[in-house]
Amino acid sequence: MMTSTAIPVLIPLLNPNEPEARLVSLNVQNSQQVSTGEVLCTLETTKSAIDLTTEAGGYITGLRFAEGQFARAGEILCYVAGSPDWSPPGTSTPHLSTGVPHTESATTSEIPTGLRISQPALALAQQANLDLGALPIGPLITEKMVRAMLERNQPLAIPQSSFDPTAIIIYGGGGHGKALIDLIRSIGVYRIHGIVDDGLAKSKTVLGFPVLGGAKVLTDIYAQGVRLAVNAVGGIGNLNSRVSVFQKLAEAGFACPILIHPSAVVEPSANLSPGVQIFPHSYVGSEAQLGFGVIVNTSAVVSHDCSLGDCANISPGALLAGEVKIGAGVLVGMGVTINLGVKIGANARIGNSATVKGDVPEGGIVRAGTTWPQ
């Protein structure tokens, strides 16, 4: 995980028909130091159970759930940071039932158990002296919902809609977004509802699909019955932009499915986390482990027993030999070759066409076209 900022640990989607999982055991607490591969918690649905592990060492911060509670796929369990003092921007210790930070006016006793409410919505509700017990349990209560309730002076109305399990949105309308549109079309399973992009006008289209607006429209899209989303922000040069999109999607309740192009080969023993994207003609070998949000781009090879941390980005034509360990947030450039058993530290950058024969430290940079170590 990242040390200078942090990377969120997101609840994976264990079963497409069950967006929530129960934390049957929780093995960590805030400020606890964890090591690579350590089990954070055990999640369980009616059909399956998994141990959720961390991809790299760090400190647990911002823990949002307690043992026995239910968490929705895509929600943030906690963060793994480089310092026990790090906390998400603008937050303090989160409330374990809602993910809403404690403030002087928002104590545990004032927030009903199970209420899911955003921090802006909570602040607005408290300013208006609303009875939090009157808010519905289940859906995420947003600032827009509370404001509409105050304007009407009526109980909060939760939009009703039919759930479409095939509907999906694409967050990002650039080049990576276009590639994902074609990938999704080739799968033939999902219906693309539209494009969300903070920098494109709503009058625009991307490969024939309408731009629905920026992040502010996510709540409305969710209310229309859309539950799936794809992060089309690659984060090259600024991984925080990709992580930020995952956070926005998680806060709005969206889950990120695994996408595999029909021409790609993924061995049955490989383990892929939610949000993984596998592009045309790529290969993922036996017992490879791919963390949340990993990108394996066109014609890349991830050989047997490789381990890729959260949000690692493997560019087109890169070749990873067996047992390579890639940390969280690593960018591997086009045409890179990484030798057997090499370890690449979190947030490292490997330039195009480089050859890597030895371990690269966390945050290290290997220049394009060079051999490492020199």
LINWOLIN-V913982 format. One record per backbone hydrogen bond with DSSP energy under -0.5 kcal/mol. NH is the residue of the N-H (numbers start at 0). CO is the residue of the C=O. E is the energy in kcal/mol with one decimal. If there is no record, write none. Layout:
BEGIN
nh = (NH:NH)
co = (CO:CO)
e = (E:E)
END
This chain:
BEGIN
nh = (6:8:9:10:13:14:17:20:21:22:23:23:24:26:27:30:31:33:36:37:39:40:41:42:43:44:49:51:51:52:53:57:58:59:60:63:67:68:70:72:73:74:76:76:77:78:79:80:80:81:85:90:94:98:101:102:105:109:110:110:111:114:116:117:121:122:123:124:125:126:127:128:129:131:133:134:137:140:141:145:146:147:148:149:150:151:152:153:157:158:163:164:166:167:168:169:170:170:171:171:177:178:179:180:181:182:183:184:185:186:187:188:190:191:192:192:193:194:195:196:196:199:203:205:208:210:211:211:212:216:217:220:221:222:223:223:224:225:226:227:228:229:231:231:233:237:240:241:241:242:243:244:245:246:247:248:249:250:251:252:253:254:256:258:260:263:264:265:266:269:270:271:272:274:275:276:277:278:278:281:282:283:284:287:288:289:289:290:290:292:293:294:295:296:296:298:299:300:301:302:302:304:305:306:307:308:310:311:312:313:313:314:314:316:317:318:319:320:320:322:323:324:325:325:326:326:328:329:330:331:331:332:332:334:335:336:337:338:340:341:343:344:344:346:347:348:349:350:350:352:353:354:355:356:356:357:359:362:363:365:366:368:369:371)
co = (79:77:7:74:11:17:14:70:43:68:21:41:41:39:39:59:28:57:53:34:51:51:24:49:21:47:42:40:49:50:37:33:80:31:78:76:22:65:20:18:10:71:8:74:8:60:6:58:78:2:82:87:99:94:92:105:102:106:106:107:109:111:114:140:117:118:119:120:121:122:123:125:124:129:130:131:113:115:139:141:142:143:144:145:146:147:148:148:155:156:224:162:163:190:227:193:168:229:169:195:173:174:175:176:177:178:179:180:181:182:183:183:165:189:167:190:167:209:169:194:212:196:200:208:205:203:194:209:194:213:214:216:217:218:219:220:221:220:166:166:254:168:170:229:231:234:237:237:238:238:239:240:241:242:243:244:245:246:247:249:248:226:254:275:277:260:281:263:283:266:287:269:289:255:272:293:258:276:295:278:299:264:301:284:305:270:287:288:307:273:290:311:276:294:313:279:296:317:282:300:319:285:302:323:288:325:291:308:329:294:311:312:331:297:314:335:300:318:337:303:320:341:306:323:324:343:309:326:347:312:329:330:349:315:332:353:318:355:321:338:324:342:359:327:344:363:330:348:365:333:350:369:336:354:371:371:342:345:360:348:364:351:366:354)
e = (-1.3:-3.4:-0.7:-3.0:-0.9:-0.7:-2.4:-2.6:-2.8:-2.8:-1.3:-1.5:-1.2:-2.8:-0.6:-3.8:-1.9:-2.8:-3.2:-2.1:-3.5:-1.2:-2.2:-2.6:-1.8:-3.2:-2.0:-2.9:-0.6:-0.6:-1.7:-1.9:-2.9:-2.6:-2.3:-2.8:-3.4:-2.0:-2.9:-3.7:-3.2:-2.4:-3.3:-0.6:-1.0:-2.8:-1.7:-2.6:-0.5:-0.8:-1.4:-1.9:-2.3:-2.7:-2.2:-1.1:-0.9:-0.9:-1.0:-0.6:-0.7:-2.0:-0.7:-2.5:-2.5:-2.4:-2.2:-2.5:-2.3:-2.1:-1.8:-1.1:-2.9:-0.9:-1.9:-1.4:-0.6:-3.3:-0.6:-2.0:-2.7:-2.2:-2.0:-2.2:-2.2:-1.9:-1.4:-1.3:-0.6:-0.6:-2.0:-0.7:-1.2:-2.2:-1.7:-1.9:-0.5:-3.1:-1.0:-2.3:-2.2:-2.0:-2.0:-2.2:-2.0:-2.0:-3.0:-2.4:-2.0:-1.4:-1.6:-0.5:-2.8:-0.6:-3.1:-0.6:-0.7:-2.8:-2.6:-0.5:-2.3:-0.8:-1.9:-2.7:-1.9:-2.1:-3.4:-0.6:-0.7:-1.9:-1.7:-2.3:-2.5:-2.1:-1.0:-0.6:-1.9:-1.5:-0.5:-0.8:-2.2:-1.9:-2.4:-0.9:-0.8:-1.3:-1.6:-0.6:-0.7:-2.3:-2.6:-1.4:-1.9:-2.1:-2.3:-2.6:-2.4:-2.6:-1.4:-1.2:-2.5:-2.5:-0.6:-2.6:-2.4:-1.9:-2.4:-0.5:-2.5:-1.9:-3.2:-0.6:-1.6:-1.2:-1.4:-2.6:-3.1:-0.5:-2.8:-1.3:-2.4:-2.6:-3.4:-1.6:-2.9:-2.9:-0.5:-0.5:-2.5:-1.6:-1.5:-2.3:-2.9:-0.6:-2.9:-2.3:-1.9:-2.7:-3.0:-0.6:-1.7:-2.7:-1.4:-2.5:-3.4:-2.3:-2.8:-1.8:-2.9:-3.1:-0.5:-0.7:-2.6:-1.8:-1.7:-3.4:-2.7:-0.6:-2.4:-2.4:-0.9:-2.5:-3.7:-0.6:-0.5:-2.1:-2.2:-1.3:-2.0:-2.9:-0.6:-0.6:-2.4:-1.5:-1.2:-2.3:-2.6:-2.7:-2.4:-1.6:-3.5:-0.5:-2.6:-2.1:-1.6:-2.6:-2.9:-0.6:-3.1:-3.0:-1.6:-2.5:-3.2:-0.6:-3.5:-0.6:-2.5:-2.0:-2.4:-3.0:-0.6:-2.1:-1.7:-3.1)
END
